Amino acid sequence: TPGSWTSWRPEHTPAQSKSESLIYMAARKGDLLLLEELLKDSDINTVNSSKETLLHVAAENGHLPITELLIRKGARLDLQNDAGHTALHRAASRGHTELMKALVKAGAPIHNLDLKGKTPIHLAAENRHLKSVKLLVEEEARQSESNRQNMFLHMAAMEDDWRLAELLLQSGATVDALNSHNKAALFYAVKESNEKTMTVLLNAGAKADYDVINEAINLHQESILQLLLAKNAKMDATLSDLSSALHLAARSGNTVIQLLHNKAEPGVKDRLGRTALHWAASSQVDIDMAISLLSHRAKRRARDMDGSTPLHYAAAGGHVSVVTALLQPLNNKGTEDRNAWRKTPLHTAAEKGHDSVALQLLEHFAVREEKKTL
């Protein structure tokens, strides 16, 4: 009908566009009085063709009074334009630090990602807006108690964005801060084999904890472990269970030789009194690992808190080759050692049904007794 047709006439579009253009111009130019007047007949969260709100425009152009007005009138802080930018992204990219303070104070999300996976701090850092970076680092620290899911330094570590990591640390980011998974940034740098960011973090004093060391060992990448060692990461320091990097390497069956060459101490005991040789003896590892430990003076007859020796562990696991190495030289009396339950390695092997180990222990005992009579 004619009535319905007139509501869709194209000549109405320019008038609407003109009105929109005027209110956006007021936000862009910082005309507070005009904007207040126009807002009487406009949606505070209206968007233009680029999905930008008035808050985006005011933030990008650094108009603090306009921004404060829009916030007071209920402008949404989390709306994203067609590039995925929030108003805080736009302000951060231009380095409008005072305006950013107003947005953050009002509750603007600081970790939102744009379509390129970047947060406001990425944009501030890329444009070397150091005050803006510092503001966001400080705000993240304030929020860390309630939200530790995505921290800026962790993101930099995952992305190998070493320049961002360096800038974050210079701006006061805590190098060993833990996220909601109780992991520090160094863990993710190691996990992703991001050596440049690892270097930055280690230079800033990042600690190689259990998770970091275990991840480095399991990667089977010599360069990663070498970097940790070269940067004086305390690879021989005791971990939460009093074990050391050498314990972890012995259990997983790699990097033992490398650690020993870097003067790792084979005598360190974990909370249960076990040395790295105990761990190697109980694991299905390459015999070379046990031999390497023995050649670096690991004690064959070291006892754990229950009095068991590495030979008890090897016997319990049925590891014939490790038992052979532990029984050298022939005068080794390890076959007679009894644990807290008065059991020798032979008892242990028999209980576990490892006949080949039991036979080996009996033969060794017989040969040793024969030598005594000669």
N, C-alpha and C positions, 0 to 999 in steps of 0.2 A: 504494500500500500504506500501511497505518497508519504504518510506519516513515518512509517518505518524506514523508508528510503532516506529521508532527510537526516535521520540520526547517524547515518553512515557516510554522509557527504564528505568528500575529501577536503572541502574548504575548511572543515572544522579542525583538521590536523595541524595546519600552520598556527592557528590561534593557541592550541594546546601546547605545541612545541615552543611557541614564543613565551608562554607563561613559564614552562619548565626552564627554558633558557635563561629567563630573568632571575629565577630563584637560585639557579646554579651560578649565575654571574655574581649575585650578591655574596654567595658563599666563597667564591673564588677571589673576589676583590676585597672581602672583609667588610662589607657594608652591613653593619649590625642592625641599624634601624630599618633598612629596606627588608632585610631577611626576616626580622620579627614581624613585619607587616604581612609579608607574603606567606609566612608560615600559618597565618590565621586560616587560610583556605587550602593548605597543602598537607599531605602526609609527610611526617617528619622523616620517614624511612623510604621515601620515594627513590627510585633508581632511574638512571639515564640509560642510554643505549649500550654503555659499557658496564652496566650493572653497578655503577658507582652511586653511593648515597651522598647527601650533602656533607656528611661527616668525613667521607673519603676526601672530598674536594677541600674542605677546610683544613684537614690534617696535612694534606700534601702541600698546601700553600702557607702553612704555618700560622694560621689565624687562631690564636688562643681564645680570644673572647667569643668568636663564633663557635668554636669547639665546645667551650663551656656552656654556651646557650643551648646547643643541640643536645648535650648530655643532660642538662637540666630538664629539657622537654621530652626526654625519653628515647633519644636516638639509640639504636642498637649498635653495640660495639663489636659484634662478631660477624656482621655481614661482610661477604667477600665479593669483590668485583669479578669480572670475567678472567682476570689473571690470578684469582685466588687471594688477592690482597685484602686484608682488613684495613681499617683506618690506621691502625698502629704500624702496619707494613709501610703505608704511604709516608707517615711521619718519620719512621726510622730511616727510610731510603733517602730522605732529605735532611736528616739530622736535626729535626725540630725537637730538641730534648725537653724543653719546658712543656711543650704541648703533649709530648709523650707521657710526661709525669701525670698530666690531667687524665689522660686515657687510662693509664695503668691504675691510678687511684680509683677511677670509676669502675674498674674491673675488666678492662680490655684483656683478652687472652694473649699471653706472650709466646706461647708455643705453637700457635696455629701455623700450618704449612700452606704455602701457596701452590700453584700448579707445578712449580719446579721443585717442590719439596723444601722450600726455604722459609724460615721463620723471620720475624722482624729483625732479629739480631744478625742474621746472615746479611740482610740488606744494609744494615748500619755498618757492619764490618767491611763489606765490599766497597763501600764509599768512604771508609776511614773516618766515620763519625764516632770518635773515641768516647765522647761524653755520653752519647746514646747507647753505645755498647756497655759502658760502665753502669748506666742506669738499669739496663735490662739484667745484667749480671747480679746487681744488688737486689733487684726485685725477685729474681729467681731464688736467691738465697732466702729471702723472706718467705717465699711460698714453699720452700723445700719440705717443710714439715708436713704439709697437707698434700703436696703434689710433687712426686719425684719420678714420675713415669718417664718423661722425656726431658733430660737435662742437656743444656747447650754443649757442654764439654763432651758428653757421651755421643751426641750427634756428630760433633767434629771428629771424634775418634773413629766412629763407624764409617764416615765418609772419607777419611784420610785427609781432612781439611786442616793441615798442620798450621797454616797461617791463621785460621780462625781460632784454633786451639791456643796458639801463642798469644793472640790478642785477648782471648778470654782470661787466660792466666794472668796477663799483665793488668787486666781490669779487675782482678780480685777473685776469680773463680777458684774454688778449692780443688786442688789436683786429685785428691783421694775421696771426693764426695761420692756417696753411694746412691744409686737410683732405687726404685721400688723392688728390684731384683737383688739388692745388696751387692751390686757390681760397680766397680770404679771404672772410669774411662779407659784406663790402661788395659783392662780385660778385653774390651771391645776392639781396641787397636791391635792387640795380640791376636784375637780371634779372627780378625779380617786381614791379618798379616800387613797391617798398615805401618810400615817401618818409620816413615817420616814423622807421623804423629806420635809413635812410640818414643822416638828420640826426644821430641818436645816435652812429652809428659815425664820421661825419666830425668831429663835435665832439670825439670821443675820439682824433682824429689818424689815422684810417684813410687809407691811401694809395690813390690812384686809379692802379692799374697798367695795363698794356696791356689785360688782359682786361676790366677794369672800364670803361675808356674806350671800348674797341671795342664792348662791350655797350651802353653808353649811347648811342653814336652810331647803332648799328643799330636801336635801339628806335624811332627817329623821334619821340621824346617830348621836346618842348622843356623841360617842367618838370623832367625828370630831369637833363638836361644843365645847366640853369640852377642846379639845386641843387648840383651838383658844382662849378660855377664860383663860386657864391655862398659856398660853404663853403671857398673857397680851395684846392680840390683842384688839384694841380699839373698842370693840363691842358696846359701848354706844356713841362713837364719832359720830358727825353728818356726813352724807354722802353728796353726791353732791347735793341732793335736800333737805338737812337739816334734813332728816329723820334719824332714828337710826335702829340698829338691831332689837330692840323691835317692831318697826313699821312693819318691814318685817315679823317678826314672827307672829304678830297679823293678818296680812293680809293672810298669808298662813295657819294659824291655828295650828302651832306646835312650840315647844321649848320656848313658852312664860314663862312658870313656871321656866324653867331652867335659863333663862336670868334674871328673877326677883330675883331668889335665888342668882344670882351673882351681885345683887344690880344695875341692869339696872334701869334707871330713867324713870318712866312712864309719867313724865310731859314734856319731850322733844317734841318740835313741829317741823313739817316739814315746807317747804317753804310756804305752804298754811295754816299754823297755826293749822294743825291737830295733835292730840296726837295719841298714839298707840290705845287708846280706840276708837277714831273716826274710825280708820282703822278696828278694830275688829268689831265695830258696823255695818260697811258697808259691811262686808264680810260674806260669808256663813261658819262661823267657829263654832267650838264646843263652846257651852255656857260656858264651863269651862274656856276658854281663857278670856272671858270678866269678869267672876267672879274673876279670878286670878288677873287681872289688878285692879279691884275694891277693892279687899282685900289688895292690895299694895298701896292703897290710890290714885289710878287714879281718877281724878276729873270728876264726872258725868256731870257737867255743864260747862266744858271747852269749849271755843268757838274758832272756826276757823276764818280765816280772813273775812269770810262773816257772822260771828255771829252764825253759826250753831253749835249745841251741838251734842255729840254722840247720843242723843235721836232722833234728826232730822235724822241722818244717818240711825239708826236702823228702824225708821218709814218709811223712803224712800225705804229701802230694804225689808220691810215687815217681819222683823225678830222678831217674837213674843217673843221668849224666851229671846232675848237680851233686848227687851223693858221691859219685866218683871223685869229683873235684874237691869236695870237702874232706874226703878220706886221705888226701895226700898231705904230707908224706906218710909212709907206712907206719911210723911210730905214733901217729895221731891216736890219742886215747878217746876221741869223741864218741866212739861206740858205747862207752861205759857211762857217759853222762846221764844222770837221772834228773827228771824235772820234779815239780812239786808233788806230782802223783806217783813218784818213784818209778817212772817209766823211762826206759832207754829208747833210742831211735828204733831199735829192733822191735820193741813192744809196739811202738807207734805204727811201723810198717805192717806188722802182722795184724793189728786191729783193723787197719784200713784195707787189708787184703792185697797189699802190694808185694806179691811173692818175689818178683825179680829184685826189688830193693832189699827185702829180707835176706834173700840168698846172698846178695852182694855184701851185706853187713856181716853175715856169718863167715863168708870167705875171708873178708878183711881181718876179722877177729882171729880166725884160724891161722892165717899167714903171720900175723903179729905174734901169736903165741908160739908158733914154730920158730920164729926168729929168736925168741927169748931163750930157747933151748940150745941154740947153736953156739 
